[in-house]
Amino acid sequence: MEPVRIAIVGCGVIGNIHAQWCVKDENITLQAVCDVNKEQADKVGKEHKALKICNDLNDVLNDDQIEGVILALPANLRAKFAVSVLKAGKHLLTEKPVARNQAEVQELIDNRGDLTVAVCSSRYSSFPFLQKIRDFIAAGNLGEIRVVHVRGIGEDAGPKDSEPPIWRVSHEFNGGGIFVNWGCYDLNYVMSLCNWTLKPKTVLAQTWQCADHLPMRVHETSDAETHAIAMIQCEGGPVINIERAEFAALKAETSWQIIGSKGSLRLQLTHWQEGPTEIFFDKADPKGKLITETLFSEQVDDGINHGGPVKDFAKCIRTGDTPLTSLENGMLMQKLTDAVYRSAKEQCAVVID
Ligand SMILES: NC(=O)c1ccc[n+]([C@@H]2O[C@H](COP(=O)([O-])OP(=O)(O)OC[C@H]3O[C@@H](n4cnc5c(N)ncnc54)[C@H](O)[C@@H]3O)[C@@H](O)[C@H]2O)c1
């Protein structure tokens, strides 16, 4: 296929990684990089030999050579920039979280037209081997889905080793705290494995900020939560139970499970641990004894999680296919996120419309 001419706006940590993957992909030309920070734009642009380096979004919007734009900016700029990109007639891959609230996602949908718009929360759902798991679930091997369980407890509350960027500690700038930083990956992962068949109805949630007595791993003015838990009831009975925490007084632990009436899957989201990535199917034999089958066990290159959304974006621009994670999927996850924060704030269950 003819390489897709892509520009990256925002040359920070993740913009630089997007640039690496654009350069590696024979179906992509890194047409431009853009950052208000000139030094940052020059560094990333020169290292990855971008055809153009600029510092103003308008230089991207007005460039007819550019077909698609990757927005790798903090979330507070995302919707505004995304709408400008779409109005300029360019395809869009937007970083996660897709936006900061439902109204912002709706603005993107309203301005999309026939353009391809993809969402980077697909990152951990983009490993090709996961299609086998989607097919396994779709074939009914789990029976009726009862519980989708996610527990992602990150780094402990040890001493601070680096200052987080300002957007990372502000609910206003980031659209939330740990629940948006990691919860969007969790939700994208489990919902895409269930082929987006789960229809959330009601959310009951609680969130907490970093405890005062813990060493300040987050900035003292931060209003972003570092611990969130939600129970999401779906149409027909399945429940998504999701907990995420960082800098908390508890041991790091990760667990993703899809539990059905006939059997259950034990999964991994991230793949950067030692050893192979493994996915297990647990089921009961006719006497009720548990049997475990290994559905997948291979050494996986975790780096591909970054390449997945970019490759898929370029392919969808040329084929017109729906991206791995569409704006409609993004909207569903945003509705859940908004409901989590509302439920925690108002101390009540929130119904999803
Ligand atoms: N850091 C990660 O590992 C990571 C991974 C996945 C997703 N993300 C998401 O991507 C987004 C960006 O994260 P990051 O870590 O790269 O942030 P960052 O702070 O490292 O980079 C953001 C960049 O955007 C630039 N920028 C700000 N305003 C701009 C403007 N008006 N025009 C052009 N450039 C502008 C900044 O100068 C900066 O270089 C966040 O929403 C984050 O949640 C980050």
The ligand as a Tripos MOL2 file, in Angstrom:
@<TRIPOS>MOLECULE
LIG
   44    48     1     0     0
SMALL
NO_CHARGES

@<TRIPOS>ATOM
      1 N1          4.0710    8.7070   29.0170 N.am      1 LIG1
      2 C1          3.5230    7.5490   28.6830 C.2       1 LIG1
      3 O1          4.1020    6.4390   28.8690 O.2       1 LIG1
      4 C2          2.1660    7.5160   28.0150 C.ar      1 LIG1
      5 C3          1.7520    6.3160   27.5100 C.ar      1 LIG1
      6 C4          0.5370    6.2670   26.8690 C.ar      1 LIG1
      7 C5         -0.2400    7.4030   26.7770 C.ar      1 LIG1
      8 N2          0.1480    8.5650   27.2980 N.ar      1 LIG1
      9 C6         -0.7730    9.7190   27.1950 C.3       1 LIG1
     10 O2         -0.2900   10.6120   26.1960 O.3       1 LIG1
     11 C7         -0.4710   11.9710   26.6090 C.3       1 LIG1
     12 C8          0.8830   12.6520   26.5880 C.3       1 LIG1
     13 O3          1.7390   11.9770   27.4980 O.3       1 LIG1
     14 P1          3.3190   12.2180   27.5340 P.3       1 LIG1
     15 O4          3.8160   11.3650   28.6420 O.co2     1 LIG1
     16 O5          3.9100   12.0790   26.1870 O.co2     1 LIG1
     17 O6          3.3540   13.7510   27.9830 O.3       1 LIG1
     18 P2          4.6050   14.7490   27.9260 P.3       1 LIG1
     19 O7          4.3130   15.7870   28.9320 O.co2     1 LIG1
     20 O8          5.8790   13.9820   27.9820 O.co2     1 LIG1
     21 O9          4.5020   15.3370   26.4340 O.3       1 LIG1
     22 C9          3.4870   16.2010   26.0080 C.3       1 LIG1
     23 C10         4.0820   17.0960   24.9130 C.3       1 LIG1
     24 O10         3.0330   17.9030   24.3800 O.3       1 LIG1
     25 C11         3.6390   19.1760   24.0710 C.3       1 LIG1
     26 N3          2.6270   20.2160   23.9280 N.ar      1 LIG1
     27 C12         1.9470   20.8390   24.9250 C.ar      1 LIG1
     28 N4          1.1330   21.7720   24.3770 N.ar      1 LIG1
     29 C13         1.2950   21.7280   23.0350 C.ar      1 LIG1
     30 C14         0.7380   22.4630   21.9400 C.ar      1 LIG1
     31 N5         -0.1590   23.4240   22.1370 N.pl3     1 LIG1
     32 N6          1.1380   22.1440   20.6720 N.ar      1 LIG1
     33 C15         2.0810   21.1920   20.4670 C.ar      1 LIG1
     34 N7          2.6630   20.4890   21.4770 N.ar      1 LIG1
     35 C16         2.2650   20.7460   22.7460 C.ar      1 LIG1
     36 C17         4.5740   19.4200   25.2360 C.3       1 LIG1
     37 O11         5.5310   20.4280   24.9350 O.3       1 LIG1
     38 C18         5.1690   18.0340   25.4290 C.3       1 LIG1
     39 O12         6.3750   17.8580   24.6970 O.3       1 LIG1
     40 C19        -1.1090   11.9040   28.0070 C.3       1 LIG1
     41 O13        -2.4790   12.1160   27.9020 O.3       1 LIG1
     42 C20        -0.8270   10.4940   28.4900 C.3       1 LIG1
     43 O14        -1.8610    9.9810   29.3240 O.3       1 LIG1
     44 C21         1.3680    8.6540   27.8920 C.ar      1 LIG1
@<TRIPOS>BOND
     1     1     2 1
     2     2     3 2
     3     2     4 1
     4     4     5 ar
     5     4    44 ar
     6     5     6 ar
     7     6     7 ar
     8     7     8 ar
     9     8     9 1
    10     8    44 ar
    11     9    10 1
    12     9    42 1
    13    10    11 1
    14    11    12 1
    15    11    40 1
    16    12    13 1
    17    13    14 1
    18    14    15 2
    19    14    16 1
    20    14    17 1
    21    17    18 1
    22    18    19 2
    23    18    20 1
    24    18    21 1
    25    21    22 1
    26    22    23 1
    27    23    24 1
    28    23    38 1
    29    24    25 1
    30    25    26 1
    31    25    36 1
    32    26    27 ar
    33    26    35 ar
    34    27    28 ar
    35    28    29 ar
    36    29    30 ar
    37    29    35 ar
    38    30    31 1
    39    30    32 ar
    40    32    33 ar
    41    33    34 ar
    42    34    35 ar
    43    36    37 1
    44    36    38 1
    45    38    39 1
    46    40    41 1
    47    40    42 1
    48    42    43 1
@<TRIPOS>SUBSTRUCTURE
     1 LIG1         1 GROUP 0 **** ****
